[in-house]
C-alpha cells in the first residue's frame, strides 16, 4: 500500500519505518512540522531525517514551514484548558492535515504517523486525529501504537549518532521540558 508516513524527526522514524516496511507498505516520509521552533531546530531535525532516509532509500517530502499556521491552529494558551492536551490535539491535527492533503493530492492510499512512537505524546489523541484526517480525505489509516518500540528507536538512534532533541518541538514544549530538566537537576 502506498503510504505517506508523517514524521516528526529521524529518531522517531526508525522503528515505524522498519515495522511498516516489514508489513509491505511502500513508504514516503512527509515532514510537515510548522510547530517546530525556532527555524534552526526545524532545520536540524529535517537534516537528520534526510541523512538517515537517504541511507535507507526512502523518499522524503517537506511541507511548507510556517510557524504562524501553528500559532493560528493551537490558539492562545487561555483556550487550552487543563494541562496541554488541547494544544497538542490542535497541533497534531494541523500537521496531519498537511500530510493528509499531500497524500490525497499525490496518489497515496494511506496515511500514518511516527508521533505514536513517543511515550511523551498523547497516543489516543493522535489516533483520533489521524482517523479524522484520513476519513476526510478518503485515505486508509495505518495506525500502530509504536511506544513499545521507543527503547529500540532510542538505542538505534544513539548508535547512528543521530541528533536527538529534548523537547517536542513547539516553543511551549521547549519551555516545559527545560523546566522539567531544571527541576530534575535541582532534586539531584
KETORDO-694849 format. One line per field, with one value per atom (N, C-alpha, C, CB): residue number from 1; residue in three letters; x, y, z. Coordinates in steps of 0.1 Angstrom, whole numbers. Glycine has a CB too. Example, Ala and Ser with C-alpha at 12.3 -4.5 7.8 and 13.67 -1.06 7.14 Angstrom:
// residues 2
seq c(1, 1, 1, 1, 2, 2, 2, 2)
type c(ALA, ALA, ALA, ALA, SER, SER, SER, SER)
px c(132, 123, 132, 113, 128, 137, 129, 141)
py c(-57, -45, -33, -45, -22, -11, 0, -6)
pz c(78, 78, 78, 90, 71, 71, 79, 57)
This chain:
// residues 188
seq c(1, 1, 1, 1, 2, 2, 2, 2, 3, 3, 3, 3, 4, 4, 4, 4, 5, 5, 5, 5, 6, 6, 6, 6, 7, 7, 7, 7, 8, 8, 8, 8, 9, 9, 9, 9, 10, 10, 10, 10, 11, 11, 11, 11, 12, 12, 12, 12, 13, 13, 13, 13, 14, 14, 14, 14, 15, 15, 15, 15, 16, 16, 16, 16, 17, 17, 17, 17, 18, 18, 18, 18, 19, 19, 19, 19, 20, 20, 20, 20, 21, 21, 21, 21, 22, 22, 22, 22, 23, 23, 23, 23, 24, 24, 24, 24, 25, 25, 25, 25, 26, 26, 26, 26, 27, 27, 27, 27, 28, 28, 28, 28, 29, 29, 29, 29, 30, 30, 30, 30, 31, 31, 31, 31, 32, 32, 32, 32, 33, 33, 33, 33, 34, 34, 34, 34, 35, 35, 35, 35, 36, 36, 36, 36, 37, 37, 37, 37, 38, 38, 38, 38, 39, 39, 39, 39, 40, 40, 40, 40, 41, 41, 41, 41, 42, 42, 42, 42, 43, 43, 43, 43, 44, 44, 44, 44, 45, 45, 45, 45, 46, 46, 46, 46, 47, 47, 47, 47, 48, 48, 48, 48, 49, 49, 49, 49, 50, 50, 50, 50, 51, 51, 51, 51, 52, 52, 52, 52, 53, 53, 53, 53, 54, 54, 54, 54, 55, 55, 55, 55, 56, 56, 56, 56, 57, 57, 57, 57, 58, 58, 58, 58, 59, 59, 59, 59, 60, 60, 60, 60, 61, 61, 61, 61, 62, 62, 62, 62, 63, 63, 63, 63, 64, 64, 64, 64, 65, 65, 65, 65, 66, 66, 66, 66, 67, 67, 67, 67, 68, 68, 68, 68, 69, 69, 69, 69, 70, 70, 70, 70, 71, 71, 71, 71, 72, 72, 72, 72, 73, 73, 73, 73, 74, 74, 74, 74, 75, 75, 75, 75, 76, 76, 76, 76, 77, 77, 77, 77, 78, 78, 78, 78, 79, 79, 79, 79, 80, 80, 80, 80, 81, 81, 81, 81, 82, 82, 82, 82, 83, 83, 83, 83, 84, 84, 84, 84, 85, 85, 85, 85, 86, 86, 86, 86, 87, 87, 87, 87, 88, 88, 88, 88, 89, 89, 89, 89, 90, 90, 90, 90, 91, 91, 91, 91, 92, 92, 92, 92, 93, 93, 93, 93, 94, 94, 94, 94, 95, 95, 95, 95, 96, 96, 96, 96, 97, 97, 97, 97, 98, 98, 98, 98, 99, 99, 99, 99, 100, 100, 100, 100, 101, 101, 101, 101, 102, 102, 102, 102, 103, 103, 103, 103, 104, 104, 104, 104, 105, 105, 105, 105, 106, 106, 106, 106, 107, 107, 107, 107, 108, 108, 108, 108, 109, 109, 109, 109, 110, 110, 110, 110, 111, 111, 111, 111, 112, 112, 112, 112, 113, 113, 113, 113, 114, 114, 114, 114, 115, 115, 115, 115, 116, 116, 116, 116, 117, 117, 117, 117, 118, 118, 118, 118, 119, 119, 119, 119, 120, 120, 120, 120, 121, 121, 121, 121, 122, 122, 122, 122, 123, 123, 123, 123, 124, 124, 124, 124, 125, 125, 125, 125, 126, 126, 126, 126, 127, 127, 127, 127, 128, 128, 128, 128, 129, 129, 129, 129, 130, 130, 130, 130, 131, 131, 131, 131, 132, 132, 132, 132, 133, 133, 133, 133, 134, 134, 134, 134, 135, 135, 135, 135, 136, 136, 136, 136, 137, 137, 137, 137, 138, 138, 138, 138, 139, 139, 139, 139, 140, 140, 140, 140, 141, 141, 141, 141, 142, 142, 142, 142, 143, 143, 143, 143, 144, 144, 144, 144, 145, 145, 145, 145, 146, 146, 146, 146, 147, 147, 147, 147, 148, 148, 148, 148, 149, 149, 149, 149, 150, 150, 150, 150, 151, 151, 151, 151, 152, 152, 152, 152, 153, 153, 153, 153, 154, 154, 154, 154, 155, 155, 155, 155, 156, 156, 156, 156, 157, 157, 157, 157, 158, 158, 158, 158, 159, 159, 159, 159, 160, 160, 160, 160, 161, 161, 161, 161, 162, 162, 162, 162, 163, 163, 163, 163, 164, 164, 164, 164, 165, 165, 165, 165, 166, 166, 166, 166, 167, 167, 167, 167, 168, 168, 168, 168, 169, 169, 169, 169, 170, 170, 170, 170, 171, 171, 171, 171, 172, 172, 172, 172, 173, 173, 173, 173, 174, 174, 174, 174, 175, 175, 175, 175, 176, 176, 176, 176, 177, 177, 177, 177, 178, 178, 178, 178, 179, 179, 179, 179, 180, 180, 180, 180, 181, 181, 181, 181, 182, 182, 182, 182, 183, 183, 183, 183, 184, 184, 184, 184, 185, 185, 185, 185, 186, 186, 186, 186, 187, 187, 187, 187, 188, 188, 188, 188)
type c(UNK, UNK, UNK, UNK, UNK, UNK, UNK, UNK, UNK, UNK, UNK, UNK, UNK, UNK, UNK, UNK, UNK, UNK, UNK, UNK, UNK, UNK, UNK, UNK, UNK, UNK, UNK, UNK, UNK, UNK, UNK, UNK, UNK, UNK, UNK, UNK, UNK, UNK, UNK, UNK, UNK, UNK, UNK, UNK, UNK, UNK, UNK, UNK, UNK, UNK, UNK, UNK, UNK, UNK, UNK, UNK, UNK, UNK, UNK, UNK, UNK, UNK, UNK, UNK, UNK, UNK, UNK, UNK, UNK, UNK, UNK, UNK, UNK, UNK, UNK, UNK, UNK, UNK, UNK, UNK, UNK, UNK, UNK, UNK, UNK, UNK, UNK, UNK, UNK, UNK, UNK, UNK, UNK, UNK, UNK, UNK, UNK, UNK, UNK, UNK, UNK, UNK, UNK, UNK, UNK, UNK, UNK, UNK, UNK, UNK, UNK, UNK, UNK, UNK, UNK, UNK, UNK, UNK, UNK, UNK, UNK, UNK, UNK, UNK, UNK, UNK, UNK, UNK, UNK, UNK, UNK, UNK, UNK, UNK, UNK, UNK, UNK, UNK, UNK, UNK, UNK, UNK, UNK, UNK, UNK, UNK, UNK, UNK, UNK, UNK, UNK, UNK, UNK, UNK, UNK, UNK, UNK, UNK, UNK, UNK, UNK, UNK, UNK, UNK, UNK, UNK, UNK, UNK, UNK, UNK, UNK, UNK, UNK, UNK, UNK, UNK, UNK, UNK, UNK, UNK, UNK, UNK, UNK, UNK, UNK, UNK, UNK, UNK, UNK, UNK, UNK, UNK, UNK, UNK, UNK, UNK, UNK, UNK, UNK, UNK, UNK, UNK, UNK, UNK, UNK, UNK, UNK, UNK, UNK, UNK, UNK, UNK, UNK, UNK, UNK, UNK, UNK, UNK, UNK, UNK, UNK, UNK, UNK, UNK, UNK, UNK, UNK, UNK, UNK, UNK, UNK, UNK, UNK, UNK, UNK, UNK, UNK, UNK, UNK, UNK, UNK, UNK, UNK, UNK, UNK, UNK, UNK, UNK, UNK, UNK, UNK, UNK, UNK, UNK, UNK, UNK, UNK, UNK, UNK, UNK, UNK, UNK, UNK, UNK, UNK, UNK, UNK, UNK, UNK, UNK, UNK, UNK, UNK, UNK, UNK, UNK, UNK, UNK, UNK, UNK, UNK, UNK, UNK, UNK, UNK, UNK, UNK, UNK, UNK, UNK, UNK, UNK, UNK, UNK, UNK, UNK, UNK, UNK, UNK, UNK, UNK, UNK, UNK, UNK, UNK, UNK, UNK, UNK, UNK, UNK, UNK, UNK, UNK, UNK, UNK, UNK, UNK, UNK, UNK, UNK, UNK, UNK, UNK, UNK, UNK, UNK, UNK, UNK, UNK, UNK, UNK, UNK, UNK, UNK, UNK, UNK, UNK, UNK, UNK, UNK, UNK, UNK, UNK, UNK, UNK, UNK, UNK, UNK, UNK, UNK, UNK, UNK, UNK, UNK, UNK, UNK, UNK, UNK, UNK, UNK, UNK, UNK, UNK, UNK, UNK, UNK, UNK, UNK, UNK, UNK, UNK, UNK, UNK, UNK, UNK, UNK, UNK, UNK, UNK, UNK, UNK, UNK, UNK, UNK, UNK, UNK, UNK, UNK, UNK, UNK, UNK, UNK, UNK, UNK, UNK, UNK, UNK, UNK, UNK, UNK, UNK, UNK, UNK, UNK, UNK, UNK, UNK, UNK, UNK, UNK, UNK, UNK, UNK, UNK, UNK, UNK, UNK, UNK, UNK, UNK, UNK, UNK, UNK, UNK, UNK, UNK, UNK, UNK, UNK, UNK, UNK, UNK, UNK, UNK, UNK, UNK, UNK, UNK, UNK, UNK, UNK, UNK, UNK, UNK, UNK, UNK, UNK, UNK, UNK, UNK, UNK, UNK, UNK, UNK, UNK, UNK, UNK, UNK, UNK, UNK, UNK, UNK, UNK, UNK, UNK, UNK, UNK, UNK, UNK, UNK, UNK, UNK, UNK, UNK, UNK, UNK, UNK, UNK, UNK, UNK, UNK, UNK, UNK, UNK, UNK, UNK, UNK, UNK, UNK, UNK, UNK, UNK, UNK, UNK, UNK, UNK, UNK, UNK, UNK, UNK, UNK, UNK, UNK, UNK, UNK, UNK, UNK, UNK, UNK, UNK, UNK, UNK, UNK, UNK, UNK, UNK, UNK, UNK, UNK, UNK, UNK, UNK, UNK, UNK, UNK, UNK, UNK, UNK, UNK, UNK, UNK, UNK, UNK, UNK, UNK, UNK, UNK, UNK, UNK, UNK, UNK, UNK, UNK, UNK, UNK, UNK, UNK, UNK, UNK, UNK, UNK, UNK, UNK, UNK, UNK, UNK, UNK, UNK, UNK, UNK, UNK, UNK, UNK, UNK, UNK, UNK, UNK, UNK, UNK, UNK, UNK, UNK, UNK, UNK, UNK, UNK, UNK, UNK, UNK, UNK, UNK, UNK, UNK, UNK, UNK, UNK, UNK, UNK, UNK, UNK, UNK, UNK, UNK, UNK, UNK, UNK, UNK, UNK, UNK, UNK, UNK, UNK, UNK, UNK, UNK, UNK, UNK, UNK, UNK, UNK, UNK, UNK, UNK, UNK, UNK, UNK, UNK, UNK, UNK, UNK, UNK, UNK, UNK, UNK, UNK, UNK, UNK, UNK, UNK, UNK, UNK, UNK, UNK, UNK, UNK, UNK, UNK, UNK, UNK, UNK, UNK, UNK, UNK, UNK, UNK, UNK, UNK, UNK, UNK, UNK, UNK, UNK, UNK, UNK, UNK, UNK, UNK, UNK, UNK, UNK, UNK, UNK, UNK, UNK, UNK, UNK, UNK, UNK, UNK, UNK, UNK, UNK, UNK, UNK, UNK, UNK, UNK, UNK, UNK, UNK, UNK, UNK, UNK, UNK, UNK, UNK, UNK, UNK, UNK, UNK, UNK, UNK, UNK, UNK, UNK, UNK, UNK, UNK, UNK, UNK, UNK, UNK, UNK, UNK, UNK, UNK, UNK, UNK, UNK, UNK, UNK, UNK, UNK, UNK, UNK, UNK, UNK, UNK, UNK, UNK, UNK, UNK, UNK, UNK, UNK, UNK, UNK, UNK, UNK, UNK, UNK, UNK, UNK, UNK, UNK, UNK, UNK, UNK, UNK, UNK, UNK, UNK, UNK, UNK, UNK, UNK, UNK, UNK, UNK, UNK, UNK, UNK)
px c(8, 0, 9, -10, 6, 14, 10, 11, 19, 16, 25, 17, 19, 26, 28, 20, 40, 43, 47, 54, 38, 41, 52, 29, 63, 74, 77, 87, 80, 83, 99, 78, 106, 121, 127, 125, 140, 146, 145, 161, 149, 149, 135, 153, 125, 111, 107, 101, 114, 111, 116, 115, 127, 134, 125, 145, 119, 111, 98, 108, 90, 79, 82, 72, 93, 97, 100, 109, 108, 111, 99, 121, 90, 78, 68, 71, 66, 57, 63, 54, 76, 82, 80, 97, 82, 80, 66, 84, 56, 42, 39, 33, 49, 47, 43, 37, 43, 40, 51, 37, 47, 55, 56, 51, 66, 67, 73, 74, 67, 73, 71, 67, 82, 81, 77, 94, 67, 62, 66, 47, 75, 79, 71, 95, 60, 51, 50, 37, 59, 61, 63, 72, 52, 53, 53, 42, 51, 52, 66, 45, 76, 89, 95, 98, 100, 106, 118, 96, 128, 130, 133, 140, 135, 138, 150, 140, 160, 173, 170, 183, 161, 157, 150, 148, 141, 133, 143, 124, 153, 163, 172, 172, 176, 184, 177, 189, 164, 157, 155, 143, 152, 150, 163, 146, 174, 187, 190, 198, 187, 190, 181, 187, 168, 159, 163, 145, 167, 171, 183, 173, 193, 205, 202, 215, 194, 191, 182, 184, 172, 163, 170, 152, 180, 188, 195, 198, 201, 208, 199, 216, 187, 177, 169, 167, 172, 165, 150, 166, 147, 133, 131, 129, 121, 119, 113, 110, 116, 111, 106, 122, 93, 88, 86, 74, 89, 88, 76, 101, 68, 57, 62, 46, 53, 57, 60, 46, 70, 73, 67, 88, 57, 51, 46, 39, 54, 50, 37, 61, 34, 21, 9, 20, 11, 0, -2, 3, 9, 8, 2, 22, 6, 0, -15, 7, -19, -33, -41, -35, -35, -41, -43, -33, -33, -34, -40, -20, -40, -46, -38, -60, -45, -39, -39, -47, -30, -29, -41, -17, -49, -62, -72, -67, -70, -80, -77, -82, -65, -61, -67, -46, -73, -78, -68, -87, -71, -62, -51, -70, -39, -27, -25, -29, -19, -16, -22, -2, -31, -36, -43, -45, -51, -58, -48, -68, -37, -27, -21, -16, -18, -13, -22, -8, -35, -45, -46, -59, -46, -47, -34, -49, -23, -10, -10, 1, -14, -14, -23, -20, -35, -45, -39, -58, -32, -27, -16, -20, -7, 3, -2, 14, -12, -17, -26, -26, -32, -40, -30, -48, -19, -9, -5, 3, -2, 2, -9, 7, -21, -32, -35, -45, -34, -36, -26, -36, -14, -3, -6, 11, -9, -12, -24, -16, -34, -46, -42, -58, -35, -31, -20, -27, -14, -3, -4, 10, -17, -20, -16, -13, -15, -13, -26, -6, -25, -36, -39, -35, -28, -29, -20, -25, -24, -17, -13, -25, -1, 4, 12, 12, 17, 25, 34, 16, 46, 56, 53, 70, 43, 40, 37, 29, 32, 28, 39, 18, 52, 63, 67, 75, 65, 70, 60, 71, 66, 58, 54, 65, 59, 56, 44, 68, 39, 28, 15, 30, 4, -10, -14, -20, -11, -13, -27, -7, -36, -50, -55, -59, -51, -55, -49, -50, -37, -30, -39, -16, -43, -51, -64, -54, -71, -83, -81, -89, -71, -69, -65, -58, -57, -53, -65, -43, -74, -86, -95, -94, -97, -105, -99, -107, -86, -80, -80, -65, -77, -78, -92, -72, -102, -115, -120, -125, -116, -120, -114, -116, -103, -96, -97, -81, -104, -106, -94, -110, -86, -73, -75, -62, -69, -68, -59, -63, -62, -55, -45, -64, -33, -23, -18, -11, -24, -21, -16, -33, -5, 0, 6, 11, 3, 10, 24, 2, 33, 47, 55, 54, 48, 55, 64, 45, 59, 68, 81, 61, 82, 95, 104, 92, 99, 107, 121, 99, 122, 136, 145, 136, 140, 148, 152, 141, 142, 144, 155, 131, 154, 164, 178, 160, 179, 192, 197, 190, 189, 194, 198, 183, 190, 194, 207, 182, 209, 222, 233, 221, 231, 242, 245, 237, 235, 237, 242, 224, 243, 248, 238, 261, 225, 215, 213, 202, 210, 206, 193, 204, 193, 181, 177, 184, 165, 160, 155, 150, 154, 150, 136, 160, 129, 115, 107, 116, 94, 86, 88, 71, 88, 91, 86, 84, 74, 69, 76, 54, 74, 80, 76, 77, 63, 58, 64, 43, 65, 71, 85, 69, 93, 106, 108, 113, 99, 99, 95, 89, 85, 81, 92, 69, 99, 110, 122, 115, 125, 135, 132, 138, 120, 116, 117, 101, 113, 114, 128, 107, 137, 151, 157, 159, 153, 158, 154, 154, 141, 136, 143, 121, 145, 153, 167, 153, 173, 187, 187, 193, 177, 176, 174, 164, 167, 164, 176, 152, 185, 197, 207, 204)
py c(-12, 0, 12, 0, 22, 34, 43, 42, 45, 51, 63, 41, 75, 86, 85, 100, 85, 84, 98, 74, 105, 118, 115, 125, 123, 121, 134, 115, 133, 145, 147, 144, 136, 136, 123, 140, 122, 110, 99, 113, 102, 91, 84, 96, 92, 86, 79, 97, 80, 73, 59, 81, 57, 44, 32, 43, 30, 18, 18, 16, 29, 28, 25, 42, 30, 27, 12, 35, 7, -7, -16, -11, -13, -22, -20, -18, -8, -7, -13, 8, -12, -18, -33, -15, -39, -53, -58, -58, -48, -51, -49, -42, -45, -43, -29, -53, -19, -6, 0, 3, 7, 15, 29, 15, 32, 44, 56, 42, 68, 81, 88, 89, 95, 102, 116, 102, 121, 135, 143, 136, 153, 162, 175, 165, 175, 186, 191, 183, 200, 203, 218, 196, 226, 241, 244, 248, 234, 236, 237, 224, 232, 232, 246, 222, 250, 264, 263, 273, 271, 280, 273, 291, 281, 276, 267, 288, 271, 263, 249, 270, 248, 235, 226, 236, 233, 227, 221, 237, 229, 225, 214, 237, 214, 204, 190, 207, 190, 178, 173, 180, 182, 178, 172, 190, 179, 174, 160, 184, 158, 145, 134, 145, 138, 128, 126, 134, 136, 134, 126, 148, 128, 120, 105, 125, 102, 88, 82, 87, 90, 85, 82, 95, 90, 88, 74, 99, 72, 59, 47, 60, 49, 38, 38, 40, 47, 48, 51, 35, 60, 64, 78, 62, 81, 94, 103, 95, 115, 125, 137, 129, 141, 153, 163, 150, 175, 185, 194, 194, 197, 206, 220, 203, 230, 244, 246, 253, 254, 257, 271, 256, 272, 284, 284, 288, 288, 288, 296, 293, 306, 313, 304, 325, 294, 284, 276, 274, 273, 266, 275, 262, 288, 297, 299, 311, 299, 301, 288, 304, 276, 264, 261, 252, 264, 260, 271, 257, 283, 294, 298, 290, 306, 312, 302, 325, 303, 294, 294, 297, 305, 306, 296, 320, 291, 282, 268, 286, 265, 251, 243, 251, 249, 242, 236, 230, 226, 220, 213, 210, 215, 208, 213, 193, 205, 210, 200, 212, 191, 181, 188, 172, 199, 205, 212, 216, 218, 224, 213, 231, 202, 191, 185, 179, 184, 179, 188, 178, 201, 211, 210, 225, 208, 207, 194, 207, 183, 170, 172, 159, 178, 180, 188, 186, 199, 208, 200, 220, 193, 186, 174, 181, 167, 156, 161, 147, 172, 178, 181, 190, 187, 190, 177, 198, 167, 154, 148, 145, 148, 142, 149, 143, 162, 169, 165, 185, 164, 160, 146, 161, 137, 123, 122, 114, 129, 129, 134, 137, 145, 152, 145, 166, 135, 128, 113, 131, 109, 95, 85, 91, 89, 79, 72, 86, 60, 53, 54, 38, 56, 56, 66, 42, 69, 79, 73, 92, 75, 71, 82, 57, 80, 90, 83, 100, 89, 85, 91, 89, 100, 106, 96, 116, 84, 74, 65, 65, 69, 62, 68, 62, 80, 87, 84, 102, 80, 78, 92, 70, 103, 116, 123, 125, 116, 121, 115, 118, 121, 116, 106, 128, 94, 84, 82, 71, 82, 81, 93, 79, 104, 116, 116, 129, 112, 111, 101, 105, 90, 80, 87, 68, 94, 100, 110, 107, 118, 129, 123, 138, 112, 105, 99, 94, 93, 87, 98, 80, 109, 120, 126, 131, 129, 135, 125, 138, 113, 103, 101, 90, 101, 99, 111, 97, 123, 135, 135, 147, 127, 128, 115, 131, 105, 93, 84, 95, 85, 77, 66, 86, 55, 44, 49, 31, 44, 48, 36, 51, 39, 29, 34, 27, 29, 34, 22, 40, 24, 14, 22, 5, 17, 22, 17, 18, 26, 23, 24, 31, 28, 31, 19, 35, 7, -4, -5, -17, 2, 2, 14, 1, 23, 35, 32, 43, 22, 20, 15, 9, 7, 3, 15, -8, 24, 35, 44, 43, 45, 53, 47, 54, 34, 27, 29, 12, 26, 27, 41, 22, 51, 65, 69, 74, 65, 68, 61, 64, 49, 41, 48, 26, 54, 60, 74, 60, 79, 93, 104, 95, 100, 110, 121, 103, 132, 143, 139, 157, 140, 137, 149, 125, 155, 167, 163, 173, 173, 171, 178, 175, 181, 187, 183, 202, 184, 180, 188, 181, 202, 210, 224, 204, 226, 240, 247, 240, 261, 269, 265, 283, 263, 260, 246, 259, 236, 223, 225, 213, 234, 236, 242, 246, 252, 258, 247, 270, 239, 229, 219, 222, 214, 205, 211, 200, 223, 230, 231, 244, 234, 234, 221, 240, 210, 197, 193, 187, 196, 193, 201, 197, 213, 221, 216, 236, 211, 205, 192, 203, 184, 172, 174, 164, 184, 188, 193, 199, 201, 207, 196, 216, 185, 174, 165, 166, 165, 157, 163, 155)
pz c(0, 0, 0, 12, -9, -10, 2, -23, 12, 24, 27, 36, 30, 35, 50, 30, 55, 69, 74, 72, 81, 87, 97, 93, 97, 106, 113, 99, 126, 134, 134, 148, 132, 133, 129, 148, 128, 124, 134, 121, 147, 157, 158, 170, 158, 159, 147, 162, 136, 123, 122, 111, 130, 128, 129, 138, 140, 142, 134, 157, 133, 124, 110, 125, 105, 91, 90, 86, 99, 99, 99, 111, 109, 110, 98, 123, 93, 82, 69, 80, 67, 56, 57, 55, 69, 70, 67, 85, 69, 66, 52, 75, 44, 29, 25, 25, 33, 29, 20, 41, 10, 1, 7, -14, 14, 22, 15, 35, 18, 16, 29, 4, 34, 46, 43, 54, 51, 50, 62, 48, 60, 71, 70, 70, 78, 78, 93, 73, 97, 111, 113, 116, 110, 113, 128, 106, 136, 151, 156, 157, 149, 154, 154, 147, 165, 167, 176, 173, 173, 162, 149, 165, 138, 125, 125, 115, 133, 133, 138, 142, 148, 153, 143, 166, 135, 125, 114, 118, 110, 100, 105, 97, 118, 123, 123, 138, 127, 127, 113, 134, 103, 90, 84, 81, 86, 81, 86, 84, 99, 105, 98, 120, 96, 89, 75, 90, 68, 54, 52, 47, 61, 60, 62, 71, 72, 75, 64, 89, 59, 49, 36, 46, 32, 20, 22, 18, 33, 35, 34, 49, 37, 36, 23, 48, 14, 2, 3, -5, 13, 15, 10, 30, 2, -2, 9, -14, 10, 19, 12, 30, 16, 11, 22, 3, 20, 30, 27, 31, 38, 36, 39, 47, 37, 39, 54, 35, 57, 71, 74, 74, 82, 85, 100, 76, 109, 123, 126, 132, 118, 120, 119, 111, 110, 109, 122, 98, 128, 141, 152, 146, 152, 162, 160, 161, 147, 144, 148, 130, 145, 148, 163, 142, 171, 185, 194, 190, 189, 196, 208, 200, 216, 228, 239, 232, 248, 260, 268, 268, 268, 275, 270, 275, 258, 251, 253, 237, 260, 260, 271, 262, 281, 292, 301, 287, 309, 319, 312, 328, 316, 310, 296, 310, 288, 274, 263, 272, 267, 258, 246, 265, 249, 238, 228, 243, 233, 225, 216, 233, 222, 214, 204, 223, 207, 198, 186, 205, 188, 177, 168, 182, 175, 168, 159, 177, 165, 157, 145, 166, 147, 137, 125, 142, 129, 118, 110, 125, 117, 110, 102, 120, 107, 100, 88, 109, 90, 78, 67, 82, 70, 59, 52, 65, 60, 55, 47, 66, 52, 46, 32, 54, 32, 19, 9, 22, 13, 4, -1, 11, 8, 4, -6, 17, -3, -12, -26, -6, -26, -38, -46, -35, -40, -47, -49, -40, -48, -51, -40, -63, -28, -17, -13, -5, -8, -4, 11, -8, 18, 33, 39, 38, 52, 60, 73, 62, 78, 91, 97, 90, 110, 116, 126, 123, 128, 137, 151, 133, 152, 165, 176, 164, 171, 181, 186, 174, 184, 190, 203, 180, 206, 218, 230, 216, 241, 253, 259, 263, 254, 259, 252, 257, 241, 234, 238, 219, 234, 237, 226, 239, 227, 216, 212, 221, 222, 219, 211, 231, 214, 207, 193, 214, 192, 178, 170, 180, 175, 168, 163, 176, 172, 169, 158, 181, 159, 148, 135, 153, 135, 123, 116, 126, 124, 119, 112, 130, 119, 113, 101, 124, 101, 89, 77, 92, 79, 68, 63, 73, 72, 67, 58, 79, 62, 55, 41, 63, 39, 26, 19, 29, 24, 17, 17, 3, 28, 29, 39, 33, 37, 47, 59, 41, 71, 83, 86, 95, 87, 92, 105, 82, 116, 129, 137, 136, 144, 154, 165, 147, 177, 189, 189, 202, 185, 184, 197, 173, 208, 220, 225, 231, 224, 229, 222, 227, 210, 202, 205, 188, 214, 217, 222, 227, 232, 236, 225, 247, 216, 204, 195, 197, 193, 185, 191, 183, 205, 212, 211, 227, 212, 211, 197, 214, 187, 173, 170, 164, 174, 170, 177, 174, 189, 195, 188, 210, 185, 178, 164, 176, 158, 145, 146, 137, 159, 161, 157, 154, 157, 152, 163, 149, 158, 167, 173, 159, 187, 195, 202, 204, 199, 205, 219, 197, 228, 242, 244, 251, 234, 236, 223, 238, 224, 213, 200, 217, 202, 190, 192, 179, 198, 199, 210, 201, 209, 220, 234, 217, 236, 249, 254, 250, 245, 249, 253, 238, 246, 249, 263, 239, 267, 280, 291, 281, 288, 297, 300, 292, 289, 290, 298, 276, 296, 303, 318, 297, 321, 335, 341, 336, 334, 340, 342, 330, 333, 334, 346, 321, 348, 359, 372, 357, 373, 385, 388, 384, 378, 380, 385, 367, 379, 383, 398, 374, 401, 415, 425, 416, 422, 431, 432, 426, 423, 424, 433, 410)
